[in-house]
Amino acid sequence: MTSEFYKPLTPSFRNDINTAIENQIKELNTCKGNAFVNMQIIGLTAHKNLINALPDGYPIPCKK
């Protein structure tokens, strides 16, 4: 059973999230470009933009 908790968004936590997203995008860029790969890259980019738009201290749900 996983327990969910909330962690405040700090600049270092935001950087960790963005690094993870960028690594996923880099891995997808090595794949052959098709609709599914492009769709996932667009979704990850939107996710990154959303994380960057959130204010510091915003509660982010995390799982242990």
PDBQT receptor file of N, H, CA, C and O in Angstrom, charges set to zero:
ATOM      1  N   MET A   1       0.842  -1.172   0.000  1.00  0.00    +0.000 N 
ATOM      2  CA  MET A   1       0.000   0.000   0.000  1.00  0.00    +0.000 C 
ATOM      3  C   MET A   1       0.895   1.246   0.000  1.00  0.00    +0.000 C 
ATOM      4  O   MET A   1       1.798   1.372   0.827  1.00  0.00    +0.000 OA
ATOM      5  N   THR A   2       0.640   2.133  -0.910  1.00  0.00    +0.000 N 
ATOM      6  H   THR A   2      -0.094   2.030  -1.582  1.00  0.00    +0.000 HD
ATOM      7  CA  THR A   2       1.433   3.360  -0.973  1.00  0.00    +0.000 C 
ATOM      8  C   THR A   2       0.738   4.448  -0.170  1.00  0.00    +0.000 C 
ATOM      9  O   THR A   2      -0.488   4.551  -0.157  1.00  0.00    +0.000 OA
ATOM     10  N   SER A   3       1.530   5.238   0.483  1.00  0.00    +0.000 N 
ATOM     11  H   SER A   3       2.527   5.155   0.473  1.00  0.00    +0.000 HD
ATOM     12  CA  SER A   3       0.959   6.362   1.213  1.00  0.00    +0.000 C 
ATOM     13  C   SER A   3       1.321   7.642   0.473  1.00  0.00    +0.000 C 
ATOM     14  O   SER A   3       2.454   7.830   0.030  1.00  0.00    +0.000 OA
ATOM     15  N   GLU A   4       0.341   8.502   0.353  1.00  0.00    +0.000 N 
ATOM     16  H   GLU A   4      -0.579   8.349   0.712  1.00  0.00    +0.000 HD
ATOM     17  CA  GLU A   4       0.535   9.757  -0.358  1.00  0.00    +0.000 C 
ATOM     18  C   GLU A   4       0.748  10.868   0.662  1.00  0.00    +0.000 C 
ATOM     19  O   GLU A   4       0.094  10.907   1.704  1.00  0.00    +0.000 OA
ATOM     20  N   PHE A   5       1.661  11.757   0.350  1.00  0.00    +0.000 N 
ATOM     21  H   PHE A   5       2.192  11.725  -0.497  1.00  0.00    +0.000 HD
ATOM     22  CA  PHE A   5       1.904  12.912   1.200  1.00  0.00    +0.000 C 
ATOM     23  C   PHE A   5       2.131  14.117   0.302  1.00  0.00    +0.000 C 
ATOM     24  O   PHE A   5       2.344  13.966  -0.901  1.00  0.00    +0.000 OA
ATOM     25  N   TYR A   6       2.088  15.293   0.871  1.00  0.00    +0.000 N 
ATOM     26  H   TYR A   6       1.915  15.415   1.848  1.00  0.00    +0.000 HD
ATOM     27  CA  TYR A   6       2.262  16.530   0.114  1.00  0.00    +0.000 C 
ATOM     28  C   TYR A   6       3.587  17.177   0.497  1.00  0.00    +0.000 C 
ATOM     29  O   TYR A   6       3.923  17.311   1.674  1.00  0.00    +0.000 OA
ATOM     30  N   LYS A   7       4.324  17.571  -0.528  1.00  0.00    +0.000 N 
ATOM     31  H   LYS A   7       4.052  17.462  -1.484  1.00  0.00    +0.000 HD
ATOM     32  CA  LYS A   7       5.629  18.199  -0.327  1.00  0.00    +0.000 C 
ATOM     33  C   LYS A   7       5.559  19.596  -0.943  1.00  0.00    +0.000 C 
ATOM     34  O   LYS A   7       5.099  19.735  -2.076  1.00  0.00    +0.000 OA
ATOM     35  N   PRO A   8       6.000  20.628  -0.232  1.00  0.00    +0.000 N 
ATOM     36  CA  PRO A   8       5.946  21.974  -0.806  1.00  0.00    +0.000 C 
ATOM     37  C   PRO A   8       6.938  22.117  -1.965  1.00  0.00    +0.000 C 
ATOM     38  O   PRO A   8       8.042  21.574  -1.934  1.00  0.00    +0.000 OA
ATOM     39  N   LEU A   9       6.516  22.850  -2.967  1.00  0.00    +0.000 N 
ATOM     40  H   LEU A   9       5.619  23.291  -2.992  1.00  0.00    +0.000 HD
ATOM     41  CA  LEU A   9       7.362  23.077  -4.141  1.00  0.00    +0.000 C 
ATOM     42  C   LEU A   9       8.420  24.122  -3.797  1.00  0.00    +0.000 C 
ATOM     43  O   LEU A   9       8.107  25.290  -3.565  1.00  0.00    +0.000 OA
ATOM     44  N   THR A  10       9.660  23.689  -3.767  1.00  0.00    +0.000 N 
ATOM     45  H   THR A  10       9.915  22.740  -3.955  1.00  0.00    +0.000 HD
ATOM     46  CA  THR A  10      10.789  24.583  -3.511  1.00  0.00    +0.000 C 
ATOM     47  C   THR A  10      11.576  24.712  -4.817  1.00  0.00    +0.000 C 
ATOM     48  O   THR A  10      11.387  23.905  -5.727  1.00  0.00    +0.000 OA
ATOM     49  N   PRO A  11      12.444  25.700  -4.922  1.00  0.00    +0.000 N 
ATOM     50  CA  PRO A  11      13.241  25.813  -6.149  1.00  0.00    +0.000 C 
ATOM     51  C   PRO A  11      14.058  24.556  -6.459  1.00  0.00    +0.000 C 
ATOM     52  O   PRO A  11      14.188  24.183  -7.625  1.00  0.00    +0.000 OA
ATOM     53  N   SER A  12      14.606  23.904  -5.442  1.00  0.00    +0.000 N 
ATOM     54  H   SER A  12      14.500  24.207  -4.495  1.00  0.00    +0.000 HD
ATOM     55  CA  SER A  12      15.395  22.694  -5.709  1.00  0.00    +0.000 C 
ATOM     56  C   SER A  12      14.498  21.533  -6.131  1.00  0.00    +0.000 C 
ATOM     57  O   SER A  12      14.879  20.745  -6.997  1.00  0.00    +0.000 OA
ATOM     58  N   PHE A  13      13.301  21.416  -5.527  1.00  0.00    +0.000 N 
ATOM     59  H   PHE A  13      12.992  22.056  -4.823  1.00  0.00    +0.000 HD
ATOM     60  CA  PHE A  13      12.355  20.369  -5.910  1.00  0.00    +0.000 C 
ATOM     61  C   PHE A  13      11.868  20.608  -7.340  1.00  0.00    +0.000 C 
ATOM     62  O   PHE A  13      11.728  19.666  -8.120  1.00  0.00    +0.000 OA
ATOM     63  N   ARG A  14      11.610  21.885  -7.681  1.00  0.00    +0.000 N 
ATOM     64  H   ARG A  14      11.723  22.651  -7.048  1.00  0.00    +0.000 HD
ATOM     65  CA  ARG A  14      11.192  22.237  -9.046  1.00  0.00    +0.000 C 
ATOM     66  C   ARG A  14      12.291  21.848 -10.037  1.00  0.00    +0.000 C 
ATOM     67  O   ARG A  14      12.007  21.325 -11.115  1.00  0.00    +0.000 OA
ATOM     68  N   ASN A  15      13.554  22.108  -9.662  1.00  0.00    +0.000 N 
ATOM     69  H   ASN A  15      13.785  22.533  -8.787  1.00  0.00    +0.000 HD
ATOM     70  CA  ASN A  15      14.682  21.761 -10.524  1.00  0.00    +0.000 C 
ATOM     71  C   ASN A  15      14.774  20.251 -10.718  1.00  0.00    +0.000 C 
ATOM     72  O   ASN A  15      15.047  19.785 -11.824  1.00  0.00    +0.000 OA
ATOM     73  N   ASP A  16      14.548  19.477  -9.648  1.00  0.00    +0.000 N 
ATOM     74  H   ASP A  16      14.326  19.855  -8.749  1.00  0.00    +0.000 HD
ATOM     75  CA  ASP A  16      14.567  18.012  -9.751  1.00  0.00    +0.000 C 
ATOM     76  C   ASP A  16      13.482  17.512 -10.701  1.00  0.00    +0.000 C 
ATOM     77  O   ASP A  16      13.725  16.627 -11.521  1.00  0.00    +0.000 OA
ATOM     78  N   ILE A  17      12.282  18.085 -10.585  1.00  0.00    +0.000 N 
ATOM     79  H   ILE A  17      12.084  18.804  -9.918  1.00  0.00    +0.000 HD
ATOM     80  CA  ILE A  17      11.172  17.689 -11.459  1.00  0.00    +0.000 C 
ATOM     81  C   ILE A  17      11.501  18.032 -12.909  1.00  0.00    +0.000 C 
ATOM     82  O   ILE A  17      11.312  17.208 -13.803  1.00  0.00    +0.000 OA
ATOM     83  N   ASN A  18      11.997  19.258 -13.142  1.00  0.00    +0.000 N 
ATOM     84  H   ASN A  18      12.150  19.928 -12.415  1.00  0.00    +0.000 HD
ATOM     85  CA  ASN A  18      12.329  19.676 -14.505  1.00  0.00    +0.000 C 
ATOM     86  C   ASN A  18      13.445  18.826 -15.102  1.00  0.00    +0.000 C 
ATOM     87  O   ASN A  18      13.418  18.519 -16.294  1.00  0.00    +0.000 OA
ATOM     88  N   THR A  19      14.420  18.447 -14.290  1.00  0.00    +0.000 N 
ATOM     89  H   THR A  19      14.442  18.696 -13.322  1.00  0.00    +0.000 HD
ATOM     90  CA  THR A  19      15.503  17.586 -14.774  1.00  0.00    +0.000 C 
ATOM     91  C   THR A  19      14.958  16.230 -15.195  1.00  0.00    +0.000 C 
ATOM     92  O   THR A  19      15.356  15.692 -16.228  1.00  0.00    +0.000 OA
ATOM     93  N   ALA A  20      14.052  15.676 -14.402  1.00  0.00    +0.000 N 
ATOM     94  H   ALA A  20      13.728  16.113 -13.563  1.00  0.00    +0.000 HD
ATOM     95  CA  ALA A  20      13.449  14.384 -14.745  1.00  0.00    +0.000 C 
ATOM     96  C   ALA A  20      12.648  14.483 -16.042  1.00  0.00    +0.000 C 
ATOM     97  O   ALA A  20      12.699  13.577 -16.874  1.00  0.00    +0.000 OA
ATOM     98  N   ILE A  21      11.913  15.574 -16.213  1.00  0.00    +0.000 N 
ATOM     99  H   ILE A  21      11.872  16.309 -15.537  1.00  0.00    +0.000 HD
ATOM    100  CA  ILE A  21      11.132  15.764 -17.441  1.00  0.00    +0.000 C 
ATOM    101  C   ILE A  21      12.064  15.913 -18.638  1.00  0.00    +0.000 C 
ATOM    102  O   ILE A  21      11.826  15.316 -19.688  1.00  0.00    +0.000 OA
ATOM    103  N   GLU A  22      13.127  16.707 -18.487  1.00  0.00    +0.000 N 
ATOM    104  H   GLU A  22      13.321  17.192 -17.634  1.00  0.00    +0.000 HD
ATOM    105  CA  GLU A  22      14.079  16.901 -19.585  1.00  0.00    +0.000 C 
ATOM    106  C   GLU A  22      14.759  15.592 -19.970  1.00  0.00    +0.000 C 
ATOM    107  O   GLU A  22      15.004  15.349 -21.151  1.00  0.00    +0.000 OA
ATOM    108  N   ASN A  23      15.068  14.745 -18.986  1.00  0.00    +0.000 N 
ATOM    109  H   ASN A  23      14.869  14.943 -18.026  1.00  0.00    +0.000 HD
ATOM    110  CA  ASN A  23      15.671  13.442 -19.286  1.00  0.00    +0.000 C 
ATOM    111  C   ASN A  23      14.715  12.559 -20.079  1.00  0.00    +0.000 C 
ATOM    112  O   ASN A  23      15.137  11.846 -20.990  1.00  0.00    +0.000 OA
ATOM    113  N   GLN A  24      13.433  12.604 -19.740  1.00  0.00    +0.000 N 
ATOM    114  H   GLN A  24      13.090  13.183 -19.000  1.00  0.00    +0.000 HD
ATOM    115  CA  GLN A  24      12.448  11.828 -20.493  1.00  0.00    +0.000 C 
ATOM    116  C   GLN A  24      12.333  12.339 -21.924  1.00  0.00    +0.000 C 
ATOM    117  O   GLN A  24      12.219  11.549 -22.862  1.00  0.00    +0.000 OA
ATOM    118  N   ILE A  25      12.363  13.658 -22.093  1.00  0.00    +0.000 N 
ATOM    119  H   ILE A  25      12.456  14.300 -21.332  1.00  0.00    +0.000 HD
ATOM    120  CA  ILE A  25      12.283  14.242 -23.438  1.00  0.00    +0.000 C 
ATOM    121  C   ILE A  25      13.524  13.871 -24.246  1.00  0.00    +0.000 C 
ATOM    122  O   ILE A  25      13.412  13.556 -25.430  1.00  0.00    +0.000 OA
ATOM    123  N   LYS A  26      14.711  13.903 -23.623  1.00  0.00    +0.000 N 
ATOM    124  H   LYS A  26      14.802  14.160 -22.661  1.00  0.00    +0.000 HD
ATOM    125  CA  LYS A  26      15.943  13.511 -24.326  1.00  0.00    +0.000 C 
ATOM    126  C   LYS A  26      15.863  12.069 -24.793  1.00  0.00    +0.000 C 
ATOM    127  O   LYS A  26      16.279  11.751 -25.907  1.00  0.00    +0.000 OA
ATOM    128  N   GLU A  27      15.333  11.197 -23.949  1.00  0.00    +0.000 N 
ATOM    129  H   GLU A  27      14.995  11.455 -23.044  1.00  0.00    +0.000 HD
ATOM    130  CA  GLU A  27      15.192   9.790 -24.322  1.00  0.00    +0.000 C 
ATOM    131  C   GLU A  27      14.199   9.629 -25.471  1.00  0.00    +0.000 C 
ATOM    132  O   GLU A  27      14.419   8.823 -26.375  1.00  0.00    +0.000 OA
ATOM    133  N   LEU A  28      13.115  10.387 -25.439  1.00  0.00    +0.000 N 
ATOM    134  H   LEU A  28      12.935  11.042 -24.705  1.00  0.00    +0.000 HD
ATOM    135  CA  LEU A  28      12.129  10.308 -26.521  1.00  0.00    +0.000 C 
ATOM    136  C   LEU A  28      12.690  10.860 -27.829  1.00  0.00    +0.000 C 
ATOM    137  O   LEU A  28      12.309  10.403 -28.907  1.00  0.00    +0.000 OA
ATOM    138  N   ASN A  29      13.588  11.835 -27.745  1.00  0.00    +0.000 N 
ATOM    139  H   ASN A  29      13.897  12.207 -26.869  1.00  0.00    +0.000 HD
ATOM    140  CA  ASN A  29      14.180  12.400 -28.960  1.00  0.00    +0.000 C 
ATOM    141  C   ASN A  29      15.072  11.401 -29.683  1.00  0.00    +0.000 C 
ATOM    142  O   ASN A  29      15.378  11.595 -30.859  1.00  0.00    +0.000 OA
ATOM    143  N   THR A  30      15.494  10.337 -29.009  1.00  0.00    +0.000 N 
ATOM    144  H   THR A  30      15.245  10.179 -28.053  1.00  0.00    +0.000 HD
ATOM    145  CA  THR A  30      16.290   9.304 -29.676  1.00  0.00    +0.000 C 
ATOM    146  C   THR A  30      15.405   8.321 -30.437  1.00  0.00    +0.000 C 
ATOM    147  O   THR A  30      15.897   7.534 -31.246  1.00  0.00    +0.000 OA
ATOM    148  N   CYS A  31      14.102   8.367 -30.179  1.00  0.00    +0.000 N 
ATOM    149  H   CYS A  31      13.702   9.007 -29.522  1.00  0.00    +0.000 HD
ATOM    150  CA  CYS A  31      13.164   7.463 -30.863  1.00  0.00    +0.000 C 
ATOM    151  C   CYS A  31      12.783   8.037 -32.221  1.00  0.00    +0.000 C 
ATOM    152  O   CYS A  31      12.958   9.225 -32.493  1.00  0.00    +0.000 OA
ATOM    153  N   LYS A  32      12.262   7.162 -33.055  1.00  0.00    +0.000 N 
ATOM    154  H   LYS A  32      12.119   6.197 -32.834  1.00  0.00    +0.000 HD
ATOM    155  CA  LYS A  32      11.752   7.608 -34.341  1.00  0.00    +0.000 C 
ATOM    156  C   LYS A  32      10.510   8.457 -34.097  1.00  0.00    +0.000 C 
ATOM    157  O   LYS A  32       9.603   8.059 -33.366  1.00  0.00    +0.000 OA
ATOM    158  N   GLY A  33      10.485   9.626 -34.717  1.00  0.00    +0.000 N 
ATOM    159  H   GLY A  33      11.222   9.949 -35.311  1.00  0.00    +0.000 HD
ATOM    160  CA  GLY A  33       9.362  10.534 -34.517  1.00  0.00    +0.000 C 
ATOM    161  C   GLY A  33       8.087  10.006 -35.151  1.00  0.00    +0.000 C 
ATOM    162  O   GLY A  33       8.029   9.797 -36.362  1.00  0.00    +0.000 OA
ATOM    163  N   ASN A  34       7.078   9.794 -34.343  1.00  0.00    +0.000 N 
ATOM    164  H   ASN A  34       7.124   9.964 -33.358  1.00  0.00    +0.000 HD
ATOM    165  CA  ASN A  34       5.753   9.448 -34.842  1.00  0.00    +0.000 C 
ATOM    166  C   ASN A  34       4.731  10.160 -33.966  1.00  0.00    +0.000 C 
ATOM    167  O   ASN A  34       5.099  10.915 -33.066  1.00  0.00    +0.000 OA
ATOM    168  N   ALA A  35       3.475   9.927 -34.221  1.00  0.00    +0.000 N 
ATOM    169  H   ALA A  35       3.175   9.314 -34.952  1.00  0.00    +0.000 HD
ATOM    170  CA  ALA A  35       2.424  10.651 -33.503  1.00  0.00    +0.000 C 
ATOM    171  C   ALA A  35       2.485  10.403 -32.000  1.00  0.00    +0.000 C 
ATOM    172  O   ALA A  35       2.279  11.329 -31.214  1.00  0.00    +0.000 OA
ATOM    173  N   PHE A  36       2.762   9.172 -31.590  1.00  0.00    +0.000 N 
ATOM    174  H   PHE A  36       2.929   8.420 -32.228  1.00  0.00    +0.000 HD
ATOM    175  CA  PHE A  36       2.780   8.855 -30.166  1.00  0.00    +0.000 C 
ATOM    176  C   PHE A  36       3.962   9.507 -29.458  1.00  0.00    +0.000 C 
ATOM    177  O   PHE A  36       3.815  10.021 -28.349  1.00  0.00    +0.000 OA
ATOM    178  N   VAL A  37       5.126   9.487 -30.089  1.00  0.00    +0.000 N 
ATOM    179  H   VAL A  37       5.245   9.069 -30.989  1.00  0.00    +0.000 HD
ATOM    180  CA  VAL A  37       6.314  10.115 -29.499  1.00  0.00    +0.000 C 
ATOM    181  C   VAL A  37       6.111  11.625 -29.419  1.00  0.00    +0.000 C 
ATOM    182  O   VAL A  37       6.394  12.241 -28.391  1.00  0.00    +0.000 OA
ATOM    183  N   ASN A  38       5.621  12.215 -30.502  1.00  0.00    +0.000 N 
ATOM    184  H   ASN A  38       5.390  11.715 -31.336  1.00  0.00    +0.000 HD
ATOM    185  CA  ASN A  38       5.390  13.662 -30.509  1.00  0.00    +0.000 C 
ATOM    186  C   ASN A  38       4.351  14.067 -29.471  1.00  0.00    +0.000 C 
ATOM    187  O   ASN A  38       4.489  15.097 -28.813  1.00  0.00    +0.000 OA
ATOM    188  N   MET A  39       3.307  13.248 -29.329  1.00  0.00    +0.000 N 
ATOM    189  H   MET A  39       3.194  12.411 -29.864  1.00  0.00    +0.000 HD
ATOM    190  CA  MET A  39       2.264  13.540 -28.351  1.00  0.00    +0.000 C 
ATOM    191  C   MET A  39       2.839  13.509 -26.933  1.00  0.00    +0.000 C 
ATOM    192  O   MET A  39       2.497  14.353 -26.105  1.00  0.00    +0.000 OA
ATOM    193  N   GLN A  40       3.696  12.552 -26.660  1.00  0.00    +0.000 N 
ATOM    194  H   GLN A  40       3.973  11.866 -27.332  1.00  0.00    +0.000 HD
ATOM    195  CA  GLN A  40       4.286  12.451 -25.324  1.00  0.00    +0.000 C 
ATOM    196  C   GLN A  40       5.236  13.617 -25.056  1.00  0.00    +0.000 C 
ATOM    197  O   GLN A  40       5.273  14.137 -23.941  1.00  0.00    +0.000 OA
ATOM    198  N   ILE A  41       5.999  14.028 -26.054  1.00  0.00    +0.000 N 
ATOM    199  H   ILE A  41       5.969  13.605 -26.960  1.00  0.00    +0.000 HD
ATOM    200  CA  ILE A  41       6.898  15.178 -25.887  1.00  0.00    +0.000 C 
ATOM    201  C   ILE A  41       6.094  16.444 -25.619  1.00  0.00    +0.000 C 
ATOM    202  O   ILE A  41       6.466  17.242 -24.759  1.00  0.00    +0.000 OA
ATOM    203  N   ILE A  42       5.001  16.634 -26.344  1.00  0.00    +0.000 N 
ATOM    204  H   ILE A  42       4.699  15.986 -27.043  1.00  0.00    +0.000 HD
ATOM    205  CA  ILE A  42       4.147  17.806 -26.130  1.00  0.00    +0.000 C 
ATOM    206  C   ILE A  42       3.556  17.781 -24.721  1.00  0.00    +0.000 C 
ATOM    207  O   ILE A  42       3.504  18.811 -24.050  1.00  0.00    +0.000 OA
ATOM    208  N   GLY A  43       3.113  16.609 -24.275  1.00  0.00    +0.000 N 
ATOM    209  H   GLY A  43       3.156  15.772 -24.820  1.00  0.00    +0.000 HD
ATOM    210  CA  GLY A  43       2.561  16.487 -22.926  1.00  0.00    +0.000 C 
ATOM    211  C   GLY A  43       3.595  16.776 -21.852  1.00  0.00    +0.000 C 
ATOM    212  O   GLY A  43       3.296  17.448 -20.865  1.00  0.00    +0.000 OA
ATOM    213  N   LEU A  44       4.805  16.276 -22.034  1.00  0.00    +0.000 N 
ATOM    214  H   LEU A  44       5.049  15.730 -22.836  1.00  0.00    +0.000 HD
ATOM    215  CA  LEU A  44       5.872  16.532 -21.062  1.00  0.00    +0.000 C 
ATOM    216  C   LEU A  44       6.253  18.011 -21.034  1.00  0.00    +0.000 C 
ATOM    217  O   LEU A  44       6.536  18.562 -19.970  1.00  0.00    +0.000 OA
ATOM    218  N   THR A  45       6.260  18.647 -22.198  1.00  0.00    +0.000 N 
ATOM    219  H   THR A  45       6.030  18.199 -23.062  1.00  0.00    +0.000 HD
ATOM    220  CA  THR A  45       6.560  20.077 -22.262  1.00  0.00    +0.000 C 
ATOM    221  C   THR A  45       5.479  20.883 -21.543  1.00  0.00    +0.000 C 
ATOM    222  O   THR A  45       5.784  21.837 -20.828  1.00  0.00    +0.000 OA
ATOM    223  N   ALA A  46       4.221  20.499 -21.731  1.00  0.00    +0.000 N 
ATOM    224  H   ALA A  46       3.973  19.724 -22.311  1.00  0.00    +0.000 HD
ATOM    225  CA  ALA A  46       3.125  21.173 -21.026  1.00  0.00    +0.000 C 
ATOM    226  C   ALA A  46       3.243  20.959 -19.517  1.00  0.00    +0.000 C 
ATOM    227  O   ALA A  46       2.988  21.872 -18.732  1.00  0.00    +0.000 OA
ATOM    228  N   HIS A  47       3.631  19.752 -19.120  1.00  0.00    +0.000 N 
ATOM    229  H   HIS A  47       3.839  19.010 -19.757  1.00  0.00    +0.000 HD
ATOM    230  CA  HIS A  47       3.825  19.449 -17.696  1.00  0.00    +0.000 C 
ATOM    231  C   HIS A  47       4.934  20.327 -17.115  1.00  0.00    +0.000 C 
ATOM    232  O   HIS A  47       4.798  20.865 -16.017  1.00  0.00    +0.000 OA
ATOM    233  N   LYS A  48       6.020  20.466 -17.855  1.00  0.00    +0.000 N 
ATOM    234  H   LYS A  48       6.131  20.029 -18.747  1.00  0.00    +0.000 HD
ATOM    235  CA  LYS A  48       7.135  21.307 -17.405  1.00  0.00    +0.000 C 
ATOM    236  C   LYS A  48       6.693  22.767 -17.277  1.00  0.00    +0.000 C 
ATOM    237  O   LYS A  48       7.045  23.442 -16.310  1.00  0.00    +0.000 OA
ATOM    238  N   ASN A  49       5.922  23.250 -18.254  1.00  0.00    +0.000 N 
ATOM    239  H   ASN A  49       5.635  22.702 -19.039  1.00  0.00    +0.000 HD
ATOM    240  CA  ASN A  49       5.426  24.629 -18.192  1.00  0.00    +0.000 C 
ATOM    241  C   ASN A  49       4.509  24.834 -16.986  1.00  0.00    +0.000 C 
ATOM    242  O   ASN A  49       4.545  25.883 -16.344  1.00  0.00    +0.000 OA
ATOM    243  N   LEU A  50       3.688  23.828 -16.683  1.00  0.00    +0.000 N 
ATOM    244  H   LEU A  50       3.659  22.975 -17.205  1.00  0.00    +0.000 HD
ATOM    245  CA  LEU A  50       2.795  23.912 -15.529  1.00  0.00    +0.000 C 
ATOM    246  C   LEU A  50       3.593  23.965 -14.227  1.00  0.00    +0.000 C 
ATOM    247  O   LEU A  50       3.304  24.782 -13.353  1.00  0.00    +0.000 OA
ATOM    248  N   ILE A  51       4.589  23.100 -14.098  1.00  0.00    +0.000 N 
ATOM    249  H   ILE A  51       4.824  22.437 -14.808  1.00  0.00    +0.000 HD
ATOM    250  CA  ILE A  51       5.427  23.096 -12.889  1.00  0.00    +0.000 C 
ATOM    251  C   ILE A  51       6.127  24.442 -12.724  1.00  0.00    +0.000 C 
ATOM    252  O   ILE A  51       6.226  24.959 -11.611  1.00  0.00    +0.000 OA
ATOM    253  N   ASN A  52       6.609  25.009 -13.822  1.00  0.00    +0.000 N 
ATOM    254  H   ASN A  52       6.528  24.589 -14.727  1.00  0.00    +0.000 HD
ATOM    255  CA  ASN A  52       7.302  26.300 -13.752  1.00  0.00    +0.000 C 
ATOM    256  C   ASN A  52       6.354  27.443 -13.396  1.00  0.00    +0.000 C 
ATOM    257  O   ASN A  52       6.788  28.452 -12.841  1.00  0.00    +0.000 OA
ATOM    258  N   ALA A  53       5.062  27.297 -13.710  1.00  0.00    +0.000 N 
ATOM    259  H   ALA A  53       4.710  26.477 -14.162  1.00  0.00    +0.000 HD
ATOM    260  CA  ALA A  53       4.092  28.355 -13.434  1.00  0.00    +0.000 C 
ATOM    261  C   ALA A  53       3.590  28.332 -11.990  1.00  0.00    +0.000 C 
ATOM    262  O   ALA A  53       3.027  29.321 -11.519  1.00  0.00    +0.000 OA
ATOM    263  N   LEU A  54       3.786  27.220 -11.283  1.00  0.00    +0.000 N 
ATOM    264  H   LEU A  54       4.243  26.417 -11.666  1.00  0.00    +0.000 HD
ATOM    265  CA  LEU A  54       3.302  27.118  -9.905  1.00  0.00    +0.000 C 
ATOM    266  C   LEU A  54       4.161  27.965  -8.968  1.00  0.00    +0.000 C 
ATOM    267  O   LEU A  54       5.374  28.066  -9.152  1.00  0.00    +0.000 OA
ATOM    268  N   PRO A  55       3.530  28.570  -7.966  1.00  0.00    +0.000 N 
ATOM    269  CA  PRO A  55       4.313  29.382  -7.018  1.00  0.00    +0.000 C 
ATOM    270  C   PRO A  55       5.105  28.504  -6.055  1.00  0.00    +0.000 C 
ATOM    271  O   PRO A  55       4.758  27.345  -5.828  1.00  0.00    +0.000 OA
ATOM    272  N   ASP A  56       6.162  29.065  -5.497  1.00  0.00    +0.000 N 
ATOM    273  H   ASP A  56       6.444  30.006  -5.681  1.00  0.00    +0.000 HD
ATOM    274  CA  ASP A  56       6.927  28.354  -4.468  1.00  0.00    +0.000 C 
ATOM    275  C   ASP A  56       6.013  28.059  -3.282  1.00  0.00    +0.000 C 
ATOM    276  O   ASP A  56       5.182  28.885  -2.904  1.00  0.00    +0.000 OA
ATOM    277  N   GLY A  57       6.175  26.881  -2.706  1.00  0.00    +0.000 N 
ATOM    278  H   GLY A  57       6.849  26.210  -3.013  1.00  0.00    +0.000 HD
ATOM    279  CA  GLY A  57       5.358  26.489  -1.572  1.00  0.00    +0.000 C 
ATOM    280  C   GLY A  57       4.094  25.747  -1.949  1.00  0.00    +0.000 C 
ATOM    281  O   GLY A  57       3.384  25.257  -1.071  1.00  0.00    +0.000 OA
ATOM    282  N   TYR A  58       3.796  25.653  -3.246  1.00  0.00    +0.000 N 
ATOM    283  H   TYR A  58       4.373  26.051  -3.958  1.00  0.00    +0.000 HD
ATOM    284  CA  TYR A  58       2.589  24.949  -3.683  1.00  0.00    +0.000 C 
ATOM    285  C   TYR A  58       2.709  23.476  -3.284  1.00  0.00    +0.000 C 
ATOM    286  O   TYR A  58       3.751  22.866  -3.524  1.00  0.00    +0.000 OA
ATOM    287  N   PRO A  59       1.667  22.889  -2.681  1.00  0.00    +0.000 N 
ATOM    288  CA  PRO A  59       1.756  21.485  -2.248  1.00  0.00    +0.000 C 
ATOM    289  C   PRO A  59       1.677  20.519  -3.429  1.00  0.00    +0.000 C 
ATOM    290  O   PRO A  59       0.698  20.523  -4.176  1.00  0.00    +0.000 OA
ATOM    291  N   ILE A  60       2.701  19.699  -3.592  1.00  0.00    +0.000 N 
ATOM    292  H   ILE A  60       3.495  19.696  -2.985  1.00  0.00    +0.000 HD
ATOM    293  CA  ILE A  60       2.771  18.713  -4.668  1.00  0.00    +0.000 C 
ATOM    294  C   ILE A  60       2.531  17.327  -4.066  1.00  0.00    +0.000 C 
ATOM    295  O   ILE A  60       3.242  16.933  -3.142  1.00  0.00    +0.000 OA
ATOM    296  N   PRO A  61       1.538  16.577  -4.573  1.00  0.00    +0.000 N 
ATOM    297  CA  PRO A  61       1.324  15.226  -4.045  1.00  0.00    +0.000 C 
ATOM    298  C   PRO A  61       2.452  14.292  -4.466  1.00  0.00    +0.000 C 
ATOM    299  O   PRO A  61       2.855  14.282  -5.630  1.00  0.00    +0.000 OA
ATOM    300  N   CYS A  62       2.959  13.511  -3.523  1.00  0.00    +0.000 N 
ATOM    301  H   CYS A  62       2.632  13.519  -2.578  1.00  0.00    +0.000 HD
ATOM    302  CA  CYS A  62       4.034  12.547  -3.765  1.00  0.00    +0.000 C 
ATOM    303  C   CYS A  62       3.645  11.213  -3.147  1.00  0.00    +0.000 C 
ATOM    304  O   CYS A  62       2.816  11.153  -2.240  1.00  0.00    +0.000 OA
ATOM    305  N   LYS A  63       4.254  10.146  -3.649  1.00  0.00    +0.000 N 
ATOM    306  H   LYS A  63       4.928  10.195  -4.386  1.00  0.00    +0.000 HD
ATOM    307  CA  LYS A  63       4.023   8.816  -3.088  1.00  0.00    +0.000 C 
ATOM    308  C   LYS A  63       5.331   8.276  -2.547  1.00  0.00    +0.000 C 
ATOM    309  O   LYS A  63       6.397   8.514  -3.114  1.00  0.00    +0.000 OA
ATOM    310  N   LYS A  64       5.240   7.541  -1.438  1.00  0.00    +0.000 N 
ATOM    311  H   LYS A  64       4.374   7.347  -0.978  1.00  0.00    +0.000 HD
ATOM    312  CA  LYS A  64       6.430   6.927  -0.851  1.00  0.00    +0.000 C 
ATOM    313  C   LYS A  64       6.763   5.658  -1.571  1.00  0.00    +0.000 C 
ATOM    314  O   LYS A  64       7.736   4.988  -1.226  1.00  0.00    +0.000 OA
TER     315      LYS A  64
